[in-house]
Every structure is written in structure tokens, then in C-alpha cells.
């Protein structure tokens, strides 16, 4: 069916749709929203709604239903309607302006009416809608869809189809946000004019390539033979290496042990011409992670670490280094793996220095196997948590992504927020505090079959921070960061993405 045939704002057409569906005796599901930018949170919501019945009708709030102050910030109702109608599970989209929503309920008489989880606590405000649905024998449900931290796309689609879909979505996103390839090229060329400072936990990742021999006869244990190993600089150290490889001038401060992994890190940073101050802590080894692999498949990870806070002497040395280099810094990146370097005192000092000297501030807390809270990063220019980390910070298990992002950006008083969604890409939230308006945009993952997802978040953080310091706005930075991350995950290990690689990637976009 043609997309336009699924959309109408004519009540007579809506009545004809309903008359047709009622004759089938199947369940009709109704939901509503403005759907300014369709992102994975909306997809979860609409998928849940669709699964409650047979015909899903989406009532889309037209321009007149939006707050007056926000009307010029939304896409047109026609564009929004097409975005929803494009989804396979949506049967029809009805745009309503003058027509009260209660009138739509009377016409549709839905078997199921679905609203987002956030409306469950606002039943008094929606009492008339609820009573109308129940009057016609319908049921009201408050759900935002199932939260998934992993994807099941590959169960239903060919990987080539998924890749093509993501590339097409990316092009559409660039068009929606008026992002030109020429503008991205200029930002990439400006990276060389930026001076970045990175602070955080240093990690060394060792990969051990193995040959699978089979199962042990003594116990159900996999037997492998070690073939070779290779070490990669990781953690905050790879963030600064990404920045340097992309062309920026870089400074770095962190803590290592008095050991060979610490020496390896220093050697790599010197090779990259990074001004590094690696404070040696005799009370801890350099964090060392060992990954055993057969082909591209990880079998096991072993970590050697001490994650207590650094002592006061080391704190003061780190703060002193930051103050010493801060006069020439455009941006500070805090890459916190929660291993003890980013203490409350260090974080407070970073924030004060950044505010005093008008330095952009970027932060990420890695909470995969550790316990961390991104909400401690207050008044940052950008924070980049995963969805799980965002929910932990907000103690929010149920609300949709849009509300989750809005609440987190306001709680931290951040200017911008990016919630990463693994193979679903990420959602960028841009907060206009003066107008109290949050603009959001979903960017799809550009590599749907990654070789190694290790370091994807580090690459994304580097791409965002450097782009914004080079003059890009959040959405332009998001486009460049998506490219940096896609190149990173196409390689084994934490290998820095270079300026030339981004240049070639942009050239490929221009040729498509």
C-alpha cells in the first residue's frame, strides 16, 4: 500500500476505515502521540500496541494540538505522519487538529487503547478518555513497550537488508537535520585546530587468539590452544588516542601501576605525540583485561584490577596538571570506568576549572561490570550513557526513552545528552533551557555486523567531543560520531580511528 493511502485527517475517511474493520470482527487498537522523530522508544511502544490486537490506528497530534511555543520546532504534521505510516505494523494514521480526541474514541470505539507508561500516574488528567473507552467495552493499557538491551533483528531479517535500512535511515536523518556532507568535511578538517584534555581510568586490553580443540573428557569444559596474543591501550587512554588520530592536539592525565602494562601505555602515548602525565600508584596495578578468543568470538574475559579511590597526594597531582594545561584547552573529556581515578574531589575541580575558563565538558561513565552513576556529571556540555546506565541513574525501569532522556538531561542540568542503544544506534537530545524545549533525533548504527564492539562507546565519545569543540552543533557532531564508531567496531581491538578514515567515509557518503 502507498504510504499516503494510510494517512488522513478527514473524519469521514476515519469512519470508513472503522466501518470496514468492524465488519471483520477483529480487534482494533488505538494510540496517540506527536511522534516528532520516530526512534526506538516509539518502535517499542507501537510494537507493543500492535501486539494487543489486529488493526493499529495511530492518532497523530496535528500542529494545533501542540503547545504554541513549540510548534515551529516540530516537523510538519505531514512529515511526522509519514514517519509513522512507514512502519509496517501501523494500519492507519489519523491526523487530528480541530477534532477533540474524545470524538476519535467515539468513532473508533477501540478494543484496546494504549498510552505510554508515563501516563499511568496521570489518570485524573485522562479520566474522560479512559471512561469513554471503557464505556464502549474497551480496555486501557499503560505500557511503553518491552525494554531490550540486545536486538533480535537478525531473527527476522537478512543482515544485508538491515544494513541497507540503517544506511537509508542515516541519509534521511541527515536530510531532516539539514546536515550537509560539506559541513561535516569542514568540521573534520578543523579537528587539527582543537586542543583536548582527557582524564580517566587507563586500561590495557590483551587479546589471546586460540584454536578450539574440543570438549574435555574430564568435565564439560571447552579446551583451547593459545596461538598468539596482542595488547591494546584502552579505557580513557584510547579516547585520547582516538582524538589524536583524528587530528587534535591532546593532553592526558591518568593513573597506572609500576608495571609493564603501564610502560606500554606510556610508549603508545609518546608515539602519538600526546602530552601525558601518568601518575604511578604503587598500591595498584594498571588495570589489565584479558580476552580469550576463537576467531571473532570472545570466550572469556579475565580482569586484574584494584578499584579503590586514589589517595589525596595523587588527587592533588592530577588536579595540578589539569590547572597547568587548562589555559590552552578547548574541551575536557572525563572517561570514568569507576576504577578510582575520578574521585568526588577531582570531579569537582574539573567542573570548577571548566566553568572558570569556559571549557567544554564531556563525560561518560562505564557501568557494564561496575557500579557507576552518570548523574554525578552535572552541568556538562554532553554526557553519553547507555540506556541501562540512564535507567540506573534515574531509577526508572518503565518509562519510554523520550521521557527518560528528558528527565535525565534536566536532573543533571546538562546541555546535551546522548543515550546509546547498542546495535540500535543512539538518540541525541539537545536542550534549549531558555525555551525549555528538548530536541531529539535518533541516529542508527552504521555497522550492523561489527567485528568487535569493544571501544564503540569510547570512539563515539571522542567523535562527539572533538566535533563539538571544532564548531559542530550536536546533530552535526552526532553524524560524525556515528561514523567514528562504525569504523571502530569494524576492527579487532581498541584501534584509533584516523582523520583519513573519516575523510574516506565522508567521501563514500557523498558518492551514495
C-alpha positions as CSV (number, residue, x, y, z in Angstrom):
1,X,0.0,0.0,0.0
2,X,1.2,3.5,-0.8
3,X,2.2,5.4,2.4
4,X,-0.1,8.3,1.6
5,X,-3.1,6.0,1.4
6,X,-2.5,5.1,5.1
7,X,-2.8,8.8,6.2
8,X,-5.9,11.1,6.5
9,X,-7.2,14.0,8.5
10,X,-10.8,13.6,7.2
11,X,-13.3,12.3,9.8
12,X,-15.3,10.7,7.0
13,X,-12.3,8.7,5.9
14,X,-11.7,7.6,9.5
15,X,-15.3,6.4,9.8
16,X,-15.0,4.4,6.6
17,X,-11.8,2.7,7.9
18,X,-13.5,1.8,11.1
19,X,-16.7,0.5,9.4
20,X,-14.5,-1.8,7.3
21,X,-12.5,-3.1,10.3
22,X,-15.6,-3.6,12.5
23,X,-17.0,-6.0,9.9
24,X,-14.0,-8.3,10.3
25,X,-14.7,-8.9,14.0
26,X,-11.1,-8.4,14.8
27,X,-9.6,-6.2,17.5
28,X,-8.9,-2.6,16.9
29,X,-6.0,-0.9,18.8
30,X,-5.8,2.9,19.2
31,X,-2.9,5.0,20.4
32,X,-1.9,8.7,20.1
33,X,1.1,11.0,20.2
34,X,3.0,13.7,18.3
35,X,5.8,11.4,17.1
36,X,8.1,14.2,16.1
37,X,11.1,11.9,15.4
38,X,10.4,8.2,15.3
39,X,13.0,6.5,17.4
40,X,13.5,3.0,19.0
41,X,11.4,4.1,22.0
42,X,8.4,4.8,19.7
43,X,9.0,1.5,17.9
44,X,8.8,-0.4,21.2
45,X,5.6,1.4,22.1
46,X,4.0,0.8,18.7
47,X,5.1,-2.8,18.6
48,X,3.5,-3.4,22.0
49,X,0.3,-1.7,20.8
50,X,0.2,-3.7,17.6
51,X,0.6,-7.0,19.5
52,X,-2.6,-6.3,21.5
53,X,-4.9,-6.6,18.5
54,X,-5.2,-6.9,14.8
55,X,-5.5,-3.3,13.4
56,X,-3.4,-0.5,14.9
57,X,-4.6,3.1,14.3
58,X,-2.4,5.9,15.4
59,X,-4.0,9.3,16.1
60,X,-1.3,11.8,15.4
61,X,-1.5,15.2,17.1
62,X,-1.6,17.9,14.4
63,X,0.0,21.3,14.6
64,X,-3.0,22.8,16.5
65,X,-2.6,20.2,19.3
66,X,1.0,21.2,20.0
67,X,2.0,23.8,22.5
68,X,2.1,27.2,20.8
69,X,5.7,27.8,21.8
70,X,6.9,24.5,20.3
71,X,5.0,24.4,17.0
72,X,7.9,25.9,15.0
73,X,10.3,23.4,16.5
74,X,8.4,20.3,15.3
75,X,8.5,18.8,11.9
76,X,5.3,19.3,9.9
77,X,2.3,17.0,10.7
78,X,2.6,15.5,7.2
79,X,6.3,14.6,7.7
80,X,5.5,13.1,11.2
81,X,2.6,11.2,9.8
82,X,4.7,9.7,7.0
83,X,7.3,8.6,9.5
84,X,4.7,6.6,11.5
85,X,2.8,5.3,8.4
86,X,6.1,4.0,7.0
87,X,6.1,1.4,9.8
88,X,4.8,-2.0,8.7
89,X,2.7,-2.6,11.8
90,X,0.7,0.6,11.6
91,X,-2.5,0.1,9.7
92,X,-3.7,3.8,9.5
93,X,-2.6,7.2,10.7
94,X,-5.2,9.9,11.5
95,X,-4.1,13.5,11.9
96,X,-6.3,15.4,14.3
97,X,-6.4,19.1,14.9
98,X,-9.9,20.6,15.5
99,X,-11.4,17.3,16.2
100,X,-11.3,16.5,20.0
101,X,-9.6,13.2,20.8
102,X,-12.7,12.1,22.7
103,X,-14.6,12.3,19.4
104,X,-12.0,10.0,17.8
105,X,-12.6,7.5,20.6
106,X,-16.3,7.6,19.9
107,X,-15.7,6.9,16.2
108,X,-13.1,4.2,16.7
109,X,-14.5,2.5,19.8
110,X,-11.2,0.7,20.2
111,X,-11.0,-2.7,21.8
112,X,-7.6,-1.6,23.3
113,X,-6.4,1.9,23.9
114,X,-2.6,2.1,24.7
115,X,-0.9,5.0,26.3
116,X,2.8,5.3,27.4
117,X,3.8,4.2,30.9
118,X,4.4,7.8,32.0
119,X,0.6,8.4,31.8
120,X,-0.2,5.7,34.3
121,X,0.2,8.3,37.1
122,X,-1.9,10.9,35.3
123,X,-5.2,9.1,35.1
124,X,-7.1,12.0,36.5
125,X,-6.0,14.1,33.6
126,X,-7.1,11.4,31.2
127,X,-10.2,10.3,33.1
128,X,-12.6,11.3,30.3
129,X,-10.7,9.3,27.7
130,X,-10.5,6.2,30.0
131,X,-14.2,6.3,30.8
132,X,-15.1,6.7,27.1
133,X,-13.0,3.6,26.1
134,X,-14.5,1.6,28.9
135,X,-18.0,2.7,28.1
136,X,-17.7,1.1,24.6
137,X,-16.3,-2.1,26.2
138,X,-12.6,-1.4,25.5
139,X,-9.6,-1.7,27.7
140,X,-7.0,0.9,28.6
141,X,-3.3,-0.1,28.9
142,X,-0.3,1.9,30.1
143,X,2.9,0.5,28.6
144,X,5.9,1.9,26.7
145,X,6.9,-1.5,25.3
146,X,9.5,-4.0,26.3
147,X,12.9,-2.8,27.2
148,X,15.6,-4.6,25.2
149,X,19.3,-4.1,25.7
150,X,20.0,-6.6,22.8
151,X,18.5,-6.9,19.4
152,X,16.5,-9.7,17.8
153,X,16.6,-8.1,14.3
154,X,18.7,-10.9,12.8
155,X,16.0,-13.4,13.6
156,X,13.6,-11.8,11.1
157,X,15.8,-10.0,8.6
158,X,18.8,-10.7,6.3
159,X,21.9,-8.8,7.5
160,X,22.2,-7.1,4.1
161,X,18.6,-5.8,4.4
162,X,19.3,-4.4,7.9
163,X,22.5,-2.7,6.7
164,X,20.6,-1.1,3.8
165,X,17.8,0.0,6.1
166,X,20.3,1.7,8.5
167,X,22.2,3.4,5.7
168,X,18.9,4.8,4.3
169,X,17.7,5.9,7.8
170,X,21.0,7.7,8.2
171,X,20.6,9.6,5.0
172,X,17.0,10.6,5.9
173,X,18.3,11.8,9.3
174,X,20.9,14.0,7.7
175,X,18.2,15.5,5.4
176,X,15.8,16.1,8.4
177,X,18.5,17.9,10.3
178,X,19.8,19.8,7.3
179,X,23.3,18.4,7.7
180,X,25.4,18.6,4.6
181,X,28.4,16.5,3.8
182,X,30.4,19.7,3.0
183,X,29.7,20.9,6.5
184,X,30.9,17.6,8.0
185,X,34.1,17.8,5.9
186,X,34.8,21.3,7.2
187,X,34.4,20.1,10.8
188,X,36.7,17.1,10.1
189,X,39.3,19.5,8.6
190,X,39.0,21.7,11.7
191,X,40.0,18.9,14.2
192,X,43.6,19.9,13.9
193,X,42.8,23.3,15.5
194,X,41.4,21.8,18.7
195,X,43.3,21.0,21.9
196,X,41.6,18.4,24.1
197,X,42.3,17.1,27.6
198,X,41.2,13.6,28.7
199,X,41.2,12.3,32.2
200,X,40.1,8.9,33.4
201,X,41.0,5.3,34.1
202,X,43.6,3.7,31.9
203,X,43.2,0.0,30.8
204,X,45.2,-2.4,28.8
205,X,43.3,-5.0,26.8
206,X,45.0,-8.2,25.9
207,X,43.5,-10.4,23.2
208,X,44.6,-14.1,23.2
209,X,43.8,-15.9,19.9
210,X,43.0,-19.5,20.5
211,X,42.3,-22.7,18.5
212,X,39.3,-24.6,19.8
213,X,40.3,-28.3,20.4
214,X,37.0,-29.6,21.7
215,X,35.4,-30.6,25.0
216,X,37.4,-32.0,27.9
217,X,36.7,-35.7,28.7
218,X,37.1,-34.9,32.4
219,X,34.4,-32.2,32.6
220,X,32.1,-30.1,30.4
221,X,34.9,-27.6,29.8
222,X,36.0,-26.1,26.5
223,X,39.6,-26.9,25.6
224,X,41.5,-24.3,23.6
225,X,45.1,-23.9,22.5
226,X,46.7,-20.5,22.8
227,X,48.1,-19.2,19.4
228,X,49.2,-15.6,19.9
229,X,48.4,-12.5,21.9
230,X,48.3,-8.8,21.4
231,X,47.8,-5.8,23.7
232,X,45.8,-2.7,23.1
233,X,45.6,0.5,25.0
234,X,42.1,1.0,26.4
235,X,39.9,2.9,28.8
236,X,40.4,6.7,28.9
237,X,43.8,6.2,27.2
238,X,42.1,5.0,23.9
239,X,39.8,8.0,24.0
240,X,42.7,10.4,23.9
241,X,44.4,8.2,21.2
242,X,41.2,8.5,19.1
243,X,41.3,12.2,19.5
244,X,45.0,12.4,18.5
245,X,44.4,10.1,15.5
246,X,41.5,12.3,14.3
247,X,43.9,15.3,14.3
248,X,43.5,17.1,17.6
249,X,46.3,18.2,19.9
250,X,45.9,16.2,23.1
251,X,46.8,16.1,26.8
252,X,46.1,13.2,29.1
253,X,46.2,12.6,32.8
254,X,45.6,9.2,34.4
255,X,47.0,6.6,36.9
256,X,48.9,3.4,36.2
257,X,50.8,0.9,38.2
258,X,54.5,0.4,38.3
259,X,54.4,-2.4,35.8
260,X,54.9,-3.4,32.2
261,X,51.3,-2.6,31.1
262,X,51.8,1.0,32.4
263,X,55.0,1.3,30.4
264,X,53.2,0.0,27.3
265,X,50.6,2.8,27.7
266,X,53.3,5.5,28.1
267,X,55.1,4.2,25.0
268,X,51.9,4.3,22.9
269,X,51.0,7.8,24.0
270,X,54.5,9.1,23.3
271,X,54.3,7.6,19.8
272,X,51.0,9.5,19.3
273,X,52.6,12.8,20.4
274,X,50.2,13.1,23.4
275,X,51.3,15.2,26.4
276,X,50.7,12.6,29.1
277,X,51.0,12.7,32.8
278,X,50.7,9.1,34.0
279,X,50.8,9.2,37.8
280,X,52.2,5.9,39.1
281,X,50.3,4.4,42.1
282,X,52.3,1.8,43.8
283,X,49.2,0.5,45.6
284,X,47.5,-0.7,42.4
285,X,48.5,-2.5,39.1
286,X,47.5,-1.0,35.7
287,X,44.0,-2.4,35.0
288,X,44.5,-5.3,32.7
289,X,41.8,-7.2,30.9
290,X,42.4,-10.5,29.1
291,X,40.0,-11.7,26.4
292,X,40.3,-15.3,25.1
293,X,39.0,-15.6,21.5
294,X,38.4,-18.2,18.8
295,X,38.1,-16.3,15.6
296,X,36.0,-13.2,16.3
297,X,34.1,-14.9,19.1
298,X,35.0,-14.0,22.7
299,X,35.0,-17.0,25.1
300,X,36.1,-15.4,28.4
301,X,37.3,-12.2,29.9
302,X,39.6,-12.1,33.0
303,X,40.3,-8.7,34.7
304,X,43.2,-7.8,37.0
305,X,42.4,-4.6,38.9
306,X,42.2,-2.5,42.1
307,X,39.2,-0.2,42.1
308,X,39.7,1.8,45.3
309,X,39.9,5.6,45.1
310,X,43.3,7.2,44.5
311,X,44.9,8.8,47.6
312,X,45.0,12.6,48.3
313,X,48.5,13.1,47.0
314,X,47.7,11.6,43.6
315,X,44.4,13.6,43.5
316,X,46.4,16.8,44.0
317,X,48.9,15.9,41.3
318,X,46.1,15.2,38.8
319,X,44.3,18.5,39.7
320,X,47.6,20.4,39.4
321,X,48.2,19.0,35.9
322,X,44.7,20.0,34.8
323,X,45.2,23.5,36.1
324,X,48.6,23.8,34.4
325,X,47.3,22.9,30.9
326,X,43.8,24.4,31.2
327,X,44.7,27.8,29.6
328,X,45.1,26.2,26.2
329,X,42.3,23.6,26.4
330,X,39.1,23.7,24.2
331,X,37.5,20.7,25.8
332,X,37.8,18.3,28.7
333,X,36.7,14.6,28.4
334,X,36.0,12.7,31.6
335,X,36.1,9.0,30.8
336,X,35.2,7.3,34.1
337,X,35.4,3.5,34.3
338,X,34.7,3.7,38.0
339,X,38.1,2.2,38.9
340,X,39.0,5.1,41.3
341,X,40.6,7.9,39.3
342,X,37.5,10.2,39.1
343,X,37.1,10.9,42.8
344,X,34.5,13.5,44.0
345,X,37.3,16.0,44.6
346,X,38.8,15.5,41.2
347,X,35.4,15.8,39.5
348,X,34.5,19.0,41.5
349,X,37.9,20.5,40.5
350,X,37.3,19.7,36.8
351,X,33.9,21.3,36.8
352,X,35.2,24.5,38.5
353,X,38.1,24.8,36.1
354,X,35.9,24.2,33.1
355,X,33.4,26.8,34.2
356,X,36.0,29.4,35.1
357,X,37.8,29.1,31.8
358,X,34.8,28.4,29.6
359,X,36.0,25.0,28.6
360,X,33.5,22.5,27.1
361,X,33.0,19.5,29.3
362,X,32.1,15.9,28.1
363,X,31.6,12.8,30.3
364,X,30.9,9.1,30.2
365,X,30.6,6.6,33.0
366,X,31.1,2.9,32.1
367,X,28.8,0.8,34.2
368,X,28.8,-2.6,32.4
369,X,30.5,-4.7,35.1
370,X,31.0,-1.9,37.6
371,X,28.6,0.3,39.6
372,X,28.6,3.9,38.4
373,X,26.1,6.8,38.1
374,X,26.2,9.2,35.2
375,X,24.0,11.7,37.1
376,X,27.1,12.8,39.1
377,X,28.1,14.7,35.9
378,X,26.3,18.0,36.4
379,X,26.2,20.9,34.0
380,X,28.3,19.1,31.4
381,X,28.1,20.1,27.7
382,X,27.4,16.4,26.9
383,X,27.0,13.1,28.7
384,X,26.8,9.8,26.8
385,X,25.2,7.0,28.9
386,X,23.8,3.7,27.7
387,X,20.1,3.1,28.1
388,X,20.8,0.8,31.1
389,X,23.1,3.5,32.7
390,X,20.4,6.1,32.2
391,X,17.7,4.0,33.8
392,X,20.1,3.3,36.8
393,X,20.7,7.0,37.2
394,X,17.0,7.8,37.1
395,X,15.8,4.7,39.0
396,X,13.4,4.4,36.0
397,X,12.6,0.9,34.8
398,X,9.5,1.6,32.8
399,X,9.2,5.0,31.1
400,X,9.8,5.5,27.4
401,X,13.1,6.7,26.0
402,X,11.9,10.2,25.3
403,X,10.7,10.8,28.9
404,X,13.8,9.0,30.3
405,X,16.1,11.3,28.3
406,X,14.2,14.5,29.2
407,X,14.3,13.6,32.9
408,X,18.0,12.8,32.9
409,X,19.0,15.9,31.0
410,X,17.1,18.1,33.4
411,X,18.3,16.2,36.5
412,X,22.0,16.7,35.5
413,X,21.4,20.2,34.1
414,X,23.3,19.1,31.0
415,X,23.2,21.0,27.8
416,X,23.1,17.8,25.7
417,X,22.6,14.1,26.2
418,X,23.2,11.0,24.1
419,X,21.6,7.7,25.1
420,X,23.3,4.8,23.3
421,X,21.2,1.8,22.3
422,X,23.9,-0.8,21.2
423,X,23.1,-2.0,17.7
424,X,20.1,0.4,17.5
425,X,22.4,3.4,17.4
426,X,21.7,6.3,19.7
427,X,19.3,9.1,20.5
428,X,20.7,12.7,20.7
429,X,18.9,15.1,23.0
430,X,19.6,18.9,22.7
431,X,18.2,21.0,25.5
432,X,17.2,24.7,24.9
433,X,17.0,25.8,28.6
434,X,15.7,29.3,27.7
435,X,12.7,27.9,25.8
436,X,12.5,24.7,27.9
437,X,12.5,22.6,24.8
438,X,14.3,19.3,24.1
439,X,15.1,18.5,20.5
440,X,15.8,14.8,19.9
441,X,17.0,12.7,16.9
442,X,17.7,9.0,16.5
443,X,20.8,8.0,14.6
444,X,21.0,4.4,13.5
445,X,24.1,2.2,14.0
446,X,26.0,2.2,10.7
447,X,27.8,-1.1,11.2
448,X,25.2,-3.9,11.8
449,X,27.7,-6.7,11.8
450,X,30.6,-5.5,14.0
451,X,33.8,-7.4,14.3
452,X,34.4,-6.2,17.8
453,X,32.1,-3.9,19.8
454,X,34.9,-3.2,22.4
455,X,35.6,0.6,22.4
456,X,32.5,1.6,20.5
457,X,31.5,4.0,23.3
458,X,35.0,5.4,23.6
459,X,35.1,6.1,19.8
460,X,31.6,7.7,20.0
461,X,32.6,9.9,22.9
462,X,35.8,11.0,21.1
463,X,33.8,11.8,17.9
464,X,31.2,13.8,19.7
465,X,33.6,15.8,21.9
466,X,36.1,16.7,19.2
467,X,33.3,17.6,16.7
468,X,31.6,19.9,19.1
469,X,34.9,21.6,20.0
470,X,35.6,22.1,16.3
471,X,32.3,24.0,15.9
472,X,29.7,21.4,15.1
473,X,26.3,21.5,16.8
474,X,25.0,18.4,18.5
475,X,23.3,16.9,15.4
476,X,26.4,17.5,13.2
477,X,28.6,16.0,15.8
478,X,26.2,13.0,16.1
479,X,26.7,12.3,12.4
480,X,30.5,12.4,12.6
481,X,30.5,10.4,15.9
482,X,28.3,7.7,14.2
483,X,31.0,7.4,11.5
484,X,33.8,7.2,14.0
485,X,32.0,4.5,16.0
486,X,31.2,2.5,12.8
487,X,34.8,2.4,11.7
488,X,36.0,1.5,15.2
489,X,33.7,-1.6,15.5
490,X,34.8,-2.9,12.1
491,X,38.3,-3.6,13.7
492,X,39.6,-6.1,16.3
493,X,40.7,-4.4,19.5
494,X,40.9,-0.8,20.5
495,X,42.4,0.7,17.4
496,X,42.2,4.5,17.0
497,X,40.2,5.9,14.1
498,X,42.1,8.3,12.0
499,X,41.3,11.6,10.2
500,X,41.9,10.0,6.9
501,X,39.5,7.2,7.6
502,X,36.7,9.7,8.4
503,X,37.6,11.6,5.3
504,X,37.2,8.4,3.2
505,X,33.9,7.6,5.0
506,X,32.6,11.1,4.2
507,X,33.6,10.7,0.6
508,X,31.6,7.4,0.5
509,X,28.5,9.2,1.8
510,X,28.9,11.9,-0.8
511,X,29.1,9.2,-3.5
512,X,25.9,7.4,-2.4
